Amino acid sequence: MDQVVAGNRAVWEQASTKHVREYDELLEEAQGDGVLFPREKELLAPVLAKQPLVVHFQSGHGLDDVALVKAGARRVVSVDYSSVAAGAAQRRARELDVDCRYVVAEVPGVPVRDASADLVYTGKGALIWMRDIDAWAQDVARVVRPGGHLFVYESHPAVPLWSWDQDEPRIRPDRSYFAKSHINDTFPANGAQEWQWTLGQVVTAISNAGLQLQVLEEYPEPFWRPQDDTSAAAWSGRLPNSYALLAQRPL
Ligand SMILES: C[S@@+](CC[C@H](N)C(=O)[O-])C[C@H]1O[C@@H](n2cnc3c(N)ncnc32)[C@H](O)[C@@H]1O
């Protein structure tokens, strides 16, 4: 494993202890309505109706996995390089009796068979940890079967630029949309090196890997609010904060 990636992994092992400390709260959340956003459910409905085998790249706390099973997935195989995150998620899945299996491994290089997934699901803070977006897209295209789908629900690549001022949105002077990377300065992965992939780079990587784009929607709402008790002006509806993407591997 590359040194920077190994450093990020160490940060995530530490950050993921939150999933253990807050195990009961997360268990309760998983038992509730689920964490999939309404639009996400709408976009995924036709795929989930076919009871897909899902491979989740970078599954974190795993609440998405429980929600995917509740929404129709036959089984979810989840991959994350944090053994702490995967361990807590596996314990929760067992307790809830949902068919989710957790594998500790690096993305890309996911240790599942070629063409074994009906759906590769990922996002909510995943792509910024990929140091090579083309290698990531190639791995997705390898894992998904012909006719299967990739679904991404992600933070908008412009988000690193937004300040969290409450009076009006401002562009951070230390950031560029076209920078290659920056050091994360928010919880939970504070200190880790994030990579920046523009929307054009993400779409081009997916297309070059042989997948066909079906949906690309941008939203003003963030999928996560780093400062829960405040309301940043950047979240008031004028700026992009998240996006969803659905692509299919041709038959
Ligand atoms: C912000 S979480 C997002 C995951 C999930 N959607 C969630 O909300 O918990 C990012 C996850 O990616 C994992 N991760 C980061 N880089 C990775 C890599 N190269 N390979 C595998 N997992 C990685 C981290 O361990 C972390 O659990």
The ligand as a Gaussian input file, in Angstrom:
#p B3LYP/6-31G(d) Opt

LIG

0 1
 C      -16.737000       8.949000       5.047000
 S      -16.672000       7.189000       5.095000
 C      -17.915000       6.926000       3.897000
 C      -18.477000       5.565000       4.022000
 C      -19.945000       5.394000       4.294000
 N      -20.736000       5.855000       3.199000
 C      -20.344000       6.062000       5.600000
 O      -21.171000       6.993000       5.550000
 O      -19.871000       5.664000       6.667000
 C      -15.204000       6.799000       4.192000
 C      -14.785000       5.335000       4.376000
 O      -13.865000       5.016000       3.333000
 C      -12.900000       4.147000       3.858000
 N      -11.749000       4.246000       2.961000
 C      -11.055000       5.357000       2.629000
 N      -10.125000       5.083000       1.709000
 C      -10.221000       3.753000       1.437000
 C       -9.523000       2.885000       0.554000
 N       -8.552000       3.313000      -0.240000
 N       -9.885000       1.583000       0.544000
 C      -10.879000       1.118000       1.344000
 N      -11.579000       1.905000       2.199000
 C      -11.265000       3.216000       2.232000
 C      -12.666000       4.642000       5.269000
 O      -12.131000       3.647000       6.103000
 C      -14.076000       5.067000       5.685000
 O      -14.737000       4.033000       6.373000

